C-alpha cells in the first residue's frame, strides 16, 4: 500500500500511509486507538476506498472496491468482533454466501470435506455441527480463520485476534498462526499487545495520528521503543508505588452464592466475596470459571438460587435480589466485560449511550422530560476528562474504536463517584496509552475510598492493580492471596485447580 490517504470529514484517518508486507511473514501493525490501523486494513479489505494512493497485491496493481474484490485477490479478514450467525452451525457459517452447489445437502457435504482437509492441514479443529452460540470464544476465533481460508485467503488480516481469548487459547492460536506462516500464508496482525508482537511478528509498523512513524524488522524493535513510538512518550505499565491498601469498612459482602445455568451446569458454587473501601480486589481465572456469573450476580443482573448480599447497609437474599436500578441508586457502578453487548447501544449517539442507566439524574430529566442539551454537554465533559476520541457526542457509538468505546463506558460509570465499582476486562482491545490512563483512573477510585472488584483475564493487569486476589476455578474460589504473596506462578497453579 503506497501513499494511502483517507479522510472522514475534517479527520484525516490515514495521511500518506505506506505499508509493505513481505510474503510468508507475520507483520504487526500497532498504534493507539484511533491511529488509523483499522481504517487502513478496511481499505485493503474493501470496506472503504482510499481518497488517493495505490495498492499492489502479489506485485500487481489492485482495484479493491468491495470485500468480494479482496476475497477474489486472496485477502481474508478476521474482525475483532466476530462476524458469525449464532443460530447457525459452524459448517453453515462457513458456507453462508459461498455455497458450492444449489442442492443444500450436496453443498454441505462438499464444504465439510474441504473443511476437514483444512483442519487437518492447519490444526484449526472445531465441531462443524455445533451451533455457534454453543461454542467457546476460542472456537469462534478458529472458525473465523477457517472461513477466510475456505474462501482462498493467502493474505490474512487479524484485528485484535487475542482480545477475547484466554492465555491458553492465545497460545493455541499462536501455534496455528506459526503453522500458517510455515505453509506460506501472509499474516497481518493488528494488536495492542506488544508482547505478542515481539513473540510472533517478523516486522512491525507503528502508526500514530494517521501516519506511519516507525517501520522496522522485529530484530531491531523493543517493547519500550514501540510503546514510545506509539504514544510519543514513555509509558509505565508496572505496579504503582502507592503503598499498601488502607482498607476500610466493608461495603459489599456476598456469601454462599450459587448459580446454575439453563443447561443445568453449576456456574457458581458457594462463592463468598468481601469488598472493603479503599481496596482493589482482583479476580483471576481462566475464562468460563464463574467470573462472569459473579459479576452479574453482584450487579443485580442475575439472581442466584442461594446466597446473601450485603451492599452498604442493605441486605438481599434470593429470590428477593438486588436489581440493577437499585444498585445504581445505592452507589454501585458496573463496567461489563462485553462493552458492545452489555454496556452500549451501538446504534445510539455517544451522548445517548453515556446517559444509559442515569437518565433520571438531576439535570438529565425534569418532571419526566429528558434534557438532551444537558446530556450532550455532560457527555462532552466526560469525553474531555477521559480522553475519548474524537470528542464528538453526536457520533454513533459504533463509529468509535473499541478503546474509545471502553473509555466512554468508564467515563459514564466512574464519573458518578460510586462507592462500589465492578469492572470486567477494563482494557480488552485497548491501546497501551489508554491502558495507562485506565489504570490511573482505577487507582484514583481506590484512593478516593471506592471498593473495586476487578475481573481480568490478564495476569499482568491483576498483579499491577490488585491489593488482594481471588482465584476462581470451576465455579469455586480456589484461593485468596494478598498481593505480596502473588506471582504468575502461584496464581497459575490455583487457576488450574492445584490446592483446591
GUSERO-664231 format. One record per residue (C-alpha): x, y, z; residue in one letter. Coordinates in steps of 0.02 Angstrom, whole numbers, padded with zeros to 5 digits, always signed. Example, Ala and Ser with C-alpha at 12.3 -4.5 7.8 and 13.67 -1.06 7.14 Angstrom:
// residues 2
+00615-00225+00390A
+00684-00053+00357S
//
This chain:
// residues 500
+00000+00000+00000X
+00080+00165-00057X
+00030+00343-00013X
-00141+00296+00057X
-00248+00445+00110X
-00422+00435+00185X
-00523+00573+00266X
-00687+00569+00360X
-00744+00750+00355X
-00612+00852+00444X
-00524+00698+00514X
-00376+00625+00418X
-00386+00441+00467X
-00242+00396+00351X
-00118+00528+00291X
+00004+00469+00156X
+00022+00296+00233X
+00135+00166+00152X
+00139-00015+00209X
+00247-00152+00132X
+00219-00331+00190X
+00333-00472+00132X
+00254-00636+00077X
+00256-00778+00202X
+00284-00666+00353X
+00187-00605+00504X
+00180-00415+00501X
+00120-00320+00654X
+00029-00154+00647X
+00020-00062+00814X
-00037+00109+00872X
-00156+00196+00989X
-00345+00183+00968X
-00389+00299+00825X
-00214+00293+00750X
-00284+00233+00583X
-00240+00047+00589X
-00416-00021+00564X
-00455+00110+00430X
-00301+00056+00332X
-00350-00127+00342X
-00530-00086+00298X
-00465-00004+00139X
-00362-00160+00100X
-00517-00269+00129X
-00633-00158+00025X
-00743-00088+00164X
-00679+00087+00124X
-00600+00160-00032X
-00446+00270-00014X
-00458+00451-00070X
-00287+00428-00151X
-00145+00303-00156X
-00107+00135-00234X
-00124-00048-00181X
-00020-00188-00257X
-00057-00369-00213X
+00070-00503-00260X
+00160-00373-00366X
+00010-00319-00470X
-00098-00161-00454X
-00262-00200-00366X
-00427-00106-00379X
-00518-00158-00219X
-00694-00086-00216X
-00777-00215-00104X
-00743-00363+00009X
-00784-00476-00139X
-00639-00396-00235X
-00523-00426-00087X
-00576-00607-00069X
-00551-00636-00255X
-00372-00571-00234X
-00340-00694-00092X
-00363-00572+00053X
-00462-00625+00207X
-00503-00532+00368X
-00543-00591+00544X
-00629-00449+00635X
-00610-00405+00819X
-00797-00430+00843X
-00841-00594+00757X
-00949-00592+00600X
-01043-00753+00639X
-01227-00803+00647X
-01255-00880+00819X
-01408-00981+00766X
-01315-01071+00625X
-01191-01213+00643X
-01005-01187+00614X
-01020-01276+00446X
-01167-01166+00392X
-01072-01008+00442X
-00926-01056+00330X
-01032-01094+00178X
-01150-00944+00201X
-01137-00841+00042X
-01012-00962-00035X
-01120-01116-00066X
-01036-01227-00196X
-01198-01309-00255X
-01384-01264-00264X
-01431-01427-00176X
-01404-01388+00009X
-01356-01563+00066X
-01233-01586-00076X
-01160-01414-00040X
-01141-01459+00145X
-01050-01619+00101X
-00928-01529-00014X
-00894-01394+00114X
-00873-01523+00253X
-00743-01619+00151X
-00644-01462+00111X
-00651-01403+00293X
-00594-01573+00359X
-00442-01561+00244X
-00409-01381+00302X
-00424-01429+00485X
-00303-01572+00460X
-00177-01458+00372X
-00188-01310+00491X
-00231-01385+00660X
-00387-01275+00671X
-00505-01408+00739X
-00686-01365+00779X
-00853-01458+00791X
-00933-01421+00623X
-01109-01469+00677X
-01111-01366+00837X
-01214-01207+00844X
-01100-01055+00854X
-01199-00995+01006X
-01143-01152+01100X
-00956-01150+01063X
-00822-01060+01166X
-00745-00899+01104X
-00581-00984+01055X
-00675-01099+00937X
-00763-00948+00861X
-00594-00870+00827X
-00535-01029+00740X
-00697-01035+00642X
-00670-00858+00577X
-00495-00906+00517X
-00562-01065+00435X
-00697-00963+00349X
-00565-00849+00272X
-00453-00995+00222X
-00601-01087+00144X
-00626-00936+00031X
-00445-00948-00027X
-00360-00818+00082X
-00171-00810+00058X
-00158-00644+00150X
-00248-00647+00318X
-00286-00489+00417X
-00317-00520+00603X
-00389-00373+00702X
-00353-00393+00888X
-00363-00583+00874X
-00324-00616+01058X
-00435-00480+01135X
-00564-00606+01196X
-00454-00760+01215X
-00387-00839+01373X
-00197-00860+01391X
-00216-01044+01344X
-00320-01003+01190X
-00193-00870+01141X
-00052-00999+01149X
-00154-01117+01039X
-00192-00977+00915X
-00008-00929+00903X
+00037-01109+00863X
-00091-01108+00722X
-00029-00941+00653X
+00151-01001+00654X
+00095-01156+00560X
+00003-01050+00431X
+00160-00945+00407X
+00263-01102+00379X
+00136-01156+00247X
+00160-00992+00153X
+00019-00883+00217X
+00050-00698+00245X
-00022-00631+00408X
-00057-00450+00457X
-00083-00434+00644X
-00168-00280+00718X
-00142-00283+00906X
-00111-00178+01060X
-00014-00315+01148X
+00170-00282+01121X
+00220-00449+01198X
+00126-00534+01056X
+00212-00427+00925X
+00384-00471+00994X
+00340-00656+01007X
+00256-00683+00839X
+00297-00549+00710X
+00438-00537+00583X
+00417-00348+00561X
+00311-00211+00638X
+00237-00046+00580X
+00190+00087+00709X
+00053+00213+00670X
+00013+00373+00762X
-00118+00505+00717X
-00149+00428+00546X
+00034+00415+00494X
+00172+00284+00496X
+00303+00336+00625X
+00407+00177+00629X
+00431+00026+00516X
+00563-00099+00572X
+00607-00284+00573X
+00566-00362+00740X
+00751-00395+00774X
+00776-00205+00782X
+00624-00173+00893X
+00594-00172+01080X
+00436-00159+01184X
+00496+00005+01260X
+00538+00078+01090X
+00372+00026+01014X
+00275+00099+01161X
+00370+00263+01144X
+00335+00269+00956X
+00150+00230+00984X
+00110+00366+01110X
+00256+00487+01092X
+00311+00470+01274X
+00372+00342+01399X
+00234+00230+01469X
+00235+00149+01641X
+00130-00009+01647X
+00202-00078+01810X
+00132-00078+01985X
+00113+00096+02060X
+00217+00135+02213X
+00070+00198+02315X
+00095+00087+02466X
-00018-00048+02538X
-00206-00026+02535X
-00283+00069+02680X
-00434-00047+02676X
-00582+00024+02770X
-00757-00033+02811X
-00844-00174+02719X
-00951-00101+02579X
-01005-00263+02496X
-01013-00438+02565X
-01082-00585+02468X
-01099-00757+02548X
-01130-00933+02480X
-01179-00880+02304X
-01238-01025+02195X
-01295-01013+02014X
-01349-01150+01892X
-01371-01107+01708X
-01511-01159+01590X
-01416-01318+01541X
-01405-01374+01722X
-01220-01330+01740X
-01175-01255+01909X
-01078-01096+01871X
-01056-01031+02049X
-01032-01149+02196X
-01044-01071+02368X
-00941-00917+02320X
-00910-00784+02452X
-00830-00613+02421X
-00792-00463+02531X
-00752-00289+02464X
-00684-00151+02577X
-00670+00035+02550X
-00503+00089+02476X
-00458-00082+02405X
-00447-00164+02233X
-00488-00349+02237X
-00435-00441+02080X
-00524-00596+02016X
-00410-00710+01915X
-00453-00870+01824X
-00466-00949+01654X
-00618-00876+01565X
-00777-00976+01597X
-00743-01023+01777X
-00882-00917+01854X
-00808-00742+01846X
-00943-00676+01728X
-01084-00751+01832X
-01008-00674+01990X
-01010-00502+01909X
-01189-00525+01851X
-01249-00580+02024X
-01162-00437+02115X
-01230-00307+01991X
-01408-00372+02003X
-01417-00440+01826X
-01432-00620+01886X
-01524-00690+02036X
-01436-00838+02120X
-01527-00991+02182X
-01445-00968+02351X
-01344-00834+02435X
-01346-00672+02532X
-01284-00498+02485X
-01246-00350+02597X
-01224-00190+02495X
-01183-00044+02611X
-01322-00059+02742X
-01445-00151+02631X
-01472-00339+02638X
-01533-00451+02496X
-01571-00637+02489X
-01627-00749+02348X
-01757-00740+02273X
-01780-00558+02328X
-01619-00499+02250X
-01541-00333+02206X
-01592-00259+02038X
-01477-00151+01928X
-01579+00008+01952X
-01573-00008+02141X
-01387-00048+02131X
-01351+00116+02041X
-01458+00212+02165X
-01358+00136+02308X
-01191+00188+02230X
-01138+00030+02139X
-01068+00054+01962X
-01038-00085+01837X
-00921-00092+01686X
-00971-00253+01595X
-00847-00370+01514X
-00926-00352+01342X
-00944-00166+01305X
-01040-00188+01142X
-01167-00316+01202X
-01191-00256+01381X
-01133-00075+01401X
-01176+00022+01242X
-01315+00030+01113X
-01212+00035+00955X
-01346+00125+00854X
-01361+00263+00986X
-01264+00425+00979X
-01123+00435+01107X
-01223+00556+01215X
-01368+00432+01222X
-01254+00287+01270X
-01170+00398+01401X
-01339+00426+01485X
-01392+00243+01491X
-01446+00198+01667X
-01425+00377+01728X
-01564+00463+01631X
-01658+00502+01791X
-01517+00605+01867X
-01547+00787+01914X
-01513+00892+01760X
-01541+00745+01643X
-01729+00747+01668X
-01859+00868+01736X
-02033+00804+01781X
-02009+00657+01663X
-01942+00758+01515X
-01764+00722+01465X
-01647+00869+01442X
-01550+00819+01287X
-01445+00977+01284X
-01383+00942+01460X
-01346+00761+01415X
-01245+00816+01263X
-01144+00940+01366X
-01115+00814+01505X
-01053+00688+01377X
-00935+00817+01301X
-00865+00850+01475X
-00843+00661+01504X
-00753+00646+01337X
-00632+00784+01387X
-00596+00706+01556X
-00572+00528+01490X
-00488+00574+01325X
-00622+00495+01215X
-00576+00523+01032X
-00650+00601+00930X
-00733+00718+01054X
-00900+00719+00965X
-01054+00669+01067X
-01158+00659+00907X
-01058+00516+00831X
-01140+00344+00840X
-01069+00230+00973X
-01023+00108+00833X
-00913+00240+00750X
-00786+00245+00892X
-00639+00124+00901X
-00652-00014+01031X
-00535+00075+01152X
-00632+00238+01141X
-00796+00144+01167X
-00718+00073+01326X
-00665+00245+01386X
-00841+00310+01357X
-00913+00170+01466X
-00784+00204+01602X
-00822+00390+01595X
-01007+00353+01622X
-00982+00232+01766X
-00835+00313+01857X
-00896+00490+01834X
-01031+00471+01968X
-00905+00434+02108X
-00978+00264+02153X
-00942+00183+02321X
-00928+00009+02242X
-00860-00022+02066X
-00873-00188+01974X
-00762-00185+01821X
-00737-00327+01697X
-00595-00337+01571X
-00564-00148+01580X
-00426-00144+01448X
-00486-00276+01324X
-00441-00213+01149X
-00369-00051+01220X
-00204+00028+01167X
-00055+00046+01283X
-00077+00232+01314X
-00261+00209+01358X
-00216+00063+01471X
-00102+00176+01572X
-00243+00304+01585X
-00372+00172+01639X
-00253+00103+01771X
-00232+00279+01840X
-00421+00302+01849X
-00447+00138+01942X
-00308+00181+02065X
-00388+00353+02091X
-00553+00267+02133X
-00463+00160+02261X
-00378+00312+02337X
-00547+00400+02349X
-00613+00258+02456X
-00707+00158+02325X
-00714-00031+02339X
-00662-00104+02170X
-00688-00281+02106X
-00579-00310+01952X
-00610-00461+01839X
-00473-00483+01710X
-00401-00623+01605X
-00233-00530+01601X
-00124-00585+01746X
-00009-00436+01719X
-00159-00324+01748X
-00214-00416+01905X
-00037-00403+01977X
-00019-00219+01931X
-00182-00160+02009X
-00242-00277+02147X
-00218-00268+02335X
-00292-00441+02357X
-00325-00578+02229X
-00463-00709+02221X
-00435-00854+02101X
-00585-00947+02030X
-00585-01124+01963X
-00739-01221+01907X
-00858-01102+01993X
-00771-01103+02161X
-00647-00990+02248X
-00487-01091+02228X
-00386-00974+02337X
-00365-00797+02401X
-00196-00711+02421X
-00133-00539+02473X
-00038-00458+02330X
+00128-00481+02421X
+00108-00670+02403X
+00053-00664+02220X
+00156-00712+02069X
+00109-00776+01897X
+00167-00949+01950X
+00065-00951+02112X
-00092-00887+02027X
-00068-01003+01880X
-00066-01155+01994X
-00228-01100+02078X
-00306-01064+01907X
-00277-01245+01855X
-00356-01313+02015X
-00199-01354+02113X
-00227-01337+02302X
-00417-01330+02281X
//
